[in-house]
Each structure stands twice: as structure tokens, then as C-alpha cells.
Amino acid sequence: MRADSPDFVRSTQASYDAIAEDYAAGFPDSLAGRPLERALLTAFADLVRAPGAPVQPPVADIGSGPGYVAARLHESGLPVFGVDVSPRMVALARRAHPGLRFHVGSMTALDLPDETLGGIVALYSIIHVPDDHLPSVFAGFHRVLVPGAPVLLGFQSGTEDGRAHFTERFGQEISLDYYWRTPETVAAHLTKAGLELHSRVLREPEGEEQRPRAFLLARKPASAGA
């Protein structure tokens, strides 16, 4: 982790390092019983594939956790790698999916050249990013995507924006902030970053979930004048 990483990045890293084993055991593949999410990943993969392109740029799963999203994207035929702020979570993902690449990193400072990614998936990872850092995160997404490449976001939502602070999960002491945002709020940030909104989906809570799940699909314009 970079020495100049913001405090919230450090606390997020420490918190997920503390709960990594229990989290991975409890959520080895949260998409298994979620047909809507799997369908959205399929739609994302279809948008990633550029017809006639000689080389398919890789896709990044940002906030990759135990690695199951990256694994499903790989099964769909996409070149993909995972990025997570937690070294322990990265180690578990590498163990569970030894054929894939996973790296320690933060969405607040993507160590990638300009216009090198064919797509970005960030499911339930922007929820730990404070409001004042979200514009720079999305600007970073715009920077590293090739023209026309899609972004798929998933996050807990509601009727208004809010914040919660958790000090315990899985019996472990943590210090983790959660930011709940409406789809309209996140869509506005995407647009300001130069990304074009493609579609939005809102799923009602299921099982033990307490908040709706929002999904936004956006794209970097295909050209500067798009």
C-alpha cells in the first residue's frame, strides 16, 4: 500500500485483513444464488467484447475480494485480473483461483497506464469510498479505460444517501465506514467523470439483506467527440 494512501484506505485494508478468512468462508460465491447479478455480468461481458478487435484488453475486477467475480468473467472468456486493498483477501483469492491474477491495490490510485482496460467491474466496493473521493475514483476509471469500454457498479442503495460505521464483523474488531447512495447520486458522479450511463437496475432486498441493490452500467465514450 502506498505511503500516502488516505486514512480510509488504510482502515479498509486493516478491517478486511481481519475478517478475510471468515468473509471468504461465508461468501465463497455470492453470485451463485443471484440470477440477476449473473445476467448483468453477462451483459457486461458482451459489451466488453469489441467486434473485430485484434487483441482484447483485460478487464479489472476492482474490490475483487475472494475472487469469484473475476472467476466468472474468466469463464465467460474475458482476460481478467482482480485488485483488492486487502493483502489477505488477495492471498485467499489466489489460493481459490490459482489460474488468475490478483493484485493488492486501491481504486483511489490505480497503478495502470492510460487506456489499457477493456472494462471495469466494481461490485460492492465503492461503498467504502467517502463522498469527496468518489469523483477522483471515477476520473481514474475514465483514464484507464479504452474508448467504448464499460463499467459495471453494484452497491447497496436506498431512498437517500447515508453513512454507517461498523466496529465489528464476524466477531473481529474493525473500523469500517459504509456509504449508502442512491442510483441518481452515483450516476451523477459517473457523468461528471465523463462516463455515459448505459442502464440502471434496482433489485429489492432478498433474504437477510436490508437494503436494495443498485447496479449501474456506464461506458467511456467511443471517441472524444462521442
Beta strands, then each sheet from edge to edge (+ up, - down):
strand 1: 59-62
strand 2: 80-84
strand 3: 101-104
strand 4: 119-123
strand 5: 150-156
strand 6: 162-169
strand 7: 172-180
strand 8: 196-203
strand 9: 213-219
sheet 1: 3+ 2+ 1+ 4+ 5+ 9- 8+
sheet 2: 6+ 7-
end
